[in-house]
Amino acid sequence: MRVVILFGTEIGTSEVVAEAVAEELSSFDVSVFDMADFDPADLDVSDFHIVVCSTYGDGDLPTGAEPFFEQLDATRPDLSGLRFAVFGLGDSVYGDTFNRGGEIAAEKLSACGATQVGEHGRHDASTEVRAKDMAREWAVTLPIAVLQSA
Ligand SMILES: Cc1cc2nc3c(=O)[nH]c(=O)nc-3n(C[C@H](O)[C@H](O)[C@H](O)COP(=O)(O)O)c2cc1C
């Protein structure tokens, strides 16, 4: 099973996180893509997907992830069977919109029939914990090995 990591970012933290997750999962066949350069038509339901996505504006997707999700909404591909996990980035100072970016990503993929697995990670930039450290710990809890042997 290939692991495809898609990151959506405004100023780059999610890219650093995506690379750290890739390193943590290096025993798998892992590829990392910026959502800004990834066509939803290239999603393969047999791959395991990890979405690393921050939050901008007023609880919105980061600019880098917008074209991907606009295209997904427009084409509504059947993603039944596709499994994905989400690690979201946000900042609790934003209150109600905390980590909405990753949640929107999960909602949009689920609306196309994909299934979210594992814990939904939510990094808070207001804490002392570095996003990439939290993401590494999160990555090892993902059920990829289980899915691979299923
Ligand atoms: C202008 C601006 C708006 C933001 N809006 C939100 C928000 O609505 N909710 C949230 O949880 N975080 C928000 N954030 C925090 C970012 O999501 C957080 O800093 C994240 O780590 C940035 O990741 P990135 O560098 O990959 O874009 C905002 C940050 C900025 C600078």
The ligand as a MOL file (V3000), in Angstrom:
LIG
                    3D

  0  0  0     0  0            999 V3000
M  V30 BEGIN CTAB
M  V30 COUNTS 31 33 0 0 0
M  V30 BEGIN ATOM
M  V30 1 C -4.1740 35.3700 9.2150 0
M  V30 2 C -4.2760 34.0670 9.9530 0
M  V30 3 C -5.5230 33.4860 10.1370 0
M  V30 4 C -5.6570 32.2840 10.8510 0
M  V30 5 N -6.9070 31.7670 11.0920 0
M  V30 6 C -7.0390 30.6620 11.8550 0
M  V30 7 C -8.3270 30.1570 12.1810 0
M  V30 8 O -9.3700 30.6990 11.7780 0
M  V30 9 N -8.4000 29.0290 12.9690 0
M  V30 10 C -7.2700 28.3750 13.4240 0
M  V30 11 O -7.4010 27.3810 14.1320 0
M  V30 12 N -6.0330 28.8440 13.1110 0
M  V30 13 C -5.8870 29.9480 12.3420 0
M  V30 14 N -4.6150 30.4230 12.0400 0
M  V30 15 C -3.4230 29.7090 12.5790 0
M  V30 16 C -2.7090 28.8040 11.5500 0
M  V30 17 O -3.5680 27.7880 11.0390 0
M  V30 18 C -1.5120 28.1360 12.2380 0
M  V30 19 O -0.5780 29.1370 12.5870 0
M  V30 20 C -0.8180 27.0660 11.4010 0
M  V30 21 O 0.1780 26.4280 12.1800 0
M  V30 22 C -0.1880 27.6200 10.1230 0
M  V30 23 O 0.1820 26.5390 9.2870 0
M  V30 24 P 0.7570 26.7830 7.7900 0
M  V30 25 O 2.0720 27.5100 7.9250 0
M  V30 26 O 0.9180 25.4100 7.2120 0
M  V30 27 O -0.2400 27.5520 7.0000 0
M  V30 28 C -4.4840 31.6190 11.3390 0
M  V30 29 C -3.2200 32.2120 11.1200 0
M  V30 30 C -3.1110 33.4190 10.4470 0
M  V30 31 C -1.7370 34.0430 10.2740 0
M  V30 END ATOM
M  V30 BEGIN BOND
M  V30 1 1 1 2
M  V30 2 1 2 3
M  V30 3 2 2 30
M  V30 4 2 3 4
M  V30 5 1 4 5
M  V30 6 1 4 28
M  V30 7 2 5 6
M  V30 8 1 6 7
M  V30 9 1 6 13
M  V30 10 2 7 8
M  V30 11 1 7 9
M  V30 12 1 9 10
M  V30 13 2 10 11
M  V30 14 1 10 12
M  V30 15 2 12 13
M  V30 16 1 13 14
M  V30 17 1 14 15
M  V30 18 1 14 28
M  V30 19 1 15 16
M  V30 20 1 16 17
M  V30 21 1 16 18
M  V30 22 1 18 19
M  V30 23 1 18 20
M  V30 24 1 20 21
M  V30 25 1 20 22
M  V30 26 1 22 23
M  V30 27 1 23 24
M  V30 28 2 24 25
M  V30 29 1 24 26
M  V30 30 1 24 27
M  V30 31 2 28 29
M  V30 32 1 29 30
M  V30 33 1 30 31
M  V30 END BOND
M  V30 END CTAB
M  END
